[in-house]
Amino acid sequence: MNHLKLVTPSKLRNLQRSMSSLTEDRKWNKLNMIMNSFHEGFKLEFNTLYELSDGSFNDRGLSLGLYLQSAKRFNDHLTMHHTIEETYLFPILGQRMNQFSKSAEDAAHIASHRGIHEGLDKLKALVSRFKVEPSSYSPTEMRACLDSFREVLFTHLDQEVEDLRGENLKKYFTLGGSRKLSDMRCIPIHCLYYIYKDFNSTDCCRDVADADT
């Protein structure tokens, strides 16, 4: 004979509080989780480029042209991502968090972007030369170029995700309904989803609250 266990009012209240807490944590960590998914993708792209740069791209069924195209695609993706961040996210985050500000002395992420793009500019020039003169392709040069900005790239990718953890954002924002600067809903998180689309589209500036309703 089956026996049904009755849930007492106190247990029900505890369960409701627990579910409410999980929902709140999800909202606080939404930006962190979205950013982490993009950054892990960039790490994978970079590491694949590095691994195959010794010529083993042929073993994967890629010609030199296709390999160089993947390097260009990585450059384009990362450039677009940073453009979106600096256009839509950093201006809001930077008003409350110095590491995202363009004017603060400790604007770590803006400085990191500059360092990364110095490396990406070199990569772009190298890829262009190899495309024009395929016989000049050098695994040593390719890896040296990637190594030149690996540290600043990976440090930045990890630190930005860490800075956007919910527990850290709580120091600067609220989950209220004011839609003022201090409200998490003023951050257009979903702009990041438009990395492969026109980042000037007005649709990418939809209030994040619309996506949570």
N, C-alpha and C positions, 0 to 999 in steps of 0.2 A: 504494500500500500504506500502510495506516494504521500509525503508530508510536505506541504507548502510552508516555507518560512516567511513569516510576516515581517515586513520592513518597518521598524519603529520610526516614529516621527523624527527622532533625533538622528537616526542613521540616514534618513532621507535628506535631512537638512545638510548633514555632512557630505553626502554624495553630491548634492546640488552645489555646495560651496566648492567642492573639488572640481566639478565640471566647469564651473564659472572661472576658477583659477586657471584651468587648462586653456580655456577659450581666450582669457586675457593674455596668457603667456604666448599663445599663437599670434595674437595681434602685435605684441611687442617685438617678437622675433621674426615677423614677416619679412621686413627689409633685409635682415641678416641672412635669412634662408635663401631669399631670391638672389642676393649678391653672392652668396657662397656658391650657388649652383653655376652662375656665370664664371666665377673665378676658378672653380675646379675645371671647367671646360677650357679656359685659357691655359691652365697648367698642362692639361692633356695635349692641347695643340702644340704648345712649346716643346714639351718633352718628346712628342712624336717627331717634330721637325728635327730636333737635335739627334735623336736616335737614328733617323734615316739619312742624316746628312753625310754619313760615310759612304754613301752610294748604295746602301742596302734597300733604298726605295725601289730599285729594280727587282729585288726579291719579292716585293709586295705588288708587283705588276704595274709600277708607276714609271713613266718616262721622266727624264730630267725636267721636261717642260711641265708635267703635271705636279712634280714635287715643288718646283718653283712657284707654281700657281697656288699650291697650298700654303706656301710661305707668304705670298701676297695676301691671301685670304685671311690668314692669322693677323697680319698687319692691319688690314681693313677692319676686321672685327674688333680688335682692341682699340683702334683709333675711334671707331664709332661709339663704342662703350664709354670711353673717356669723354667724348664730346657730349654725350647724353648726360653723363654725371655732372660735368662742369656747367652745362646749360640749365639743367632742371633740378638736380639734387643738391649739389654743393652750395649754391646760393642760399638755400633754405637751411641746410645743416650748418653751414658756416656761420650763420648769424648767432648760433648758440654753441657751436663746437669749433674751437679754433683750428683743429687739425684739418677741417674741411674749408677753411676760409682762404680767400685769395690775398687778404691784406695782413693777416696775423703773422707775427714772426715765426710762430711754430706751426705754420700751415704745412704739415708733413705730407698730406696726400697730393696737394698741388705740386710740391717740390718733387715728389716721387713720379708724378705724371711727366714732368719735364725730363727727368732722368731716363724714364722708360722710352720717351719719344725720341730722345737723342739716339738711343739704340735702334728704334724702329726706323728712323731716317737712314741710318747706316745699312740696315737690313734691306730697305727699299732700294737703295742705290746698288747694293751688291746683287740683288735679285735681277734688277734691270740689266746690269752688265752681263750676268750669266745668261740671260735670255738672248741678248744680242750676240754674245760670243760663247755658245755652249761648251766649246772646247776649253774655255778658260775656267770651267767650274772646278773649285777647290774645296774638298771637304774640310781642310784645315782652316781656310778662310771663313767658311760658313760657320763652323763651330766656334771660332774665335769671335765672330760677330755676335752670335747668340750668347756666348759666355759673357760678353761685355755688359749686357744688361740683365742677365739672369737674376743676380742677387737683388737688385733694386726692384725688379718685377715681382719676384716671389715674396719678398718681404712686404711689399705694398699690398699684394693680393691677400695675404694673411692678416695684416694689420688692419686693413679697412674692414674686413669681415668681423674682426674682433671688436673694433670700435662701434660697430653697428649691432652688437649684441643687445638684446632687450634690457638686460640689467644695467648696461651702460646708458642706453637711451633714456631710461627712467630718470636719470640725473638732469636731463635737459627738456624732456617733453612730457605731455600727459596724454591720456586716452579720452579726454573730455570731448564735448560736442561743440566747442567754441569755434573751431576752425581757425583759430588765431595761430600765430607763429609757434606758440608752445604746444599746440595740438598735433599729435602724430598724423592726423588726417590731412594736414596741410602739405605733407611730403608726397609728391607725385610718384610713388613707388613704381607704378605700372609703366612709367616711361621706359624702364629697363627692358620691358618686353618688346620694345620696338627697335632693338639693336639691328635687326635685319631689314627694317623698314625705314621710311623717310622720317628722320628724327625731328624734322620741322613740322610734322603733322600735328595739328592742334588736338587730335584725338589722344595723343600720348600724354597730354597734360590733364587727363581726367582726374578728378579728386579720387584719392585712394578709397575714400569712404563709399564711392559708388560701387566699387568692386566687392565691398564687404556686405552690401545690403542683400 
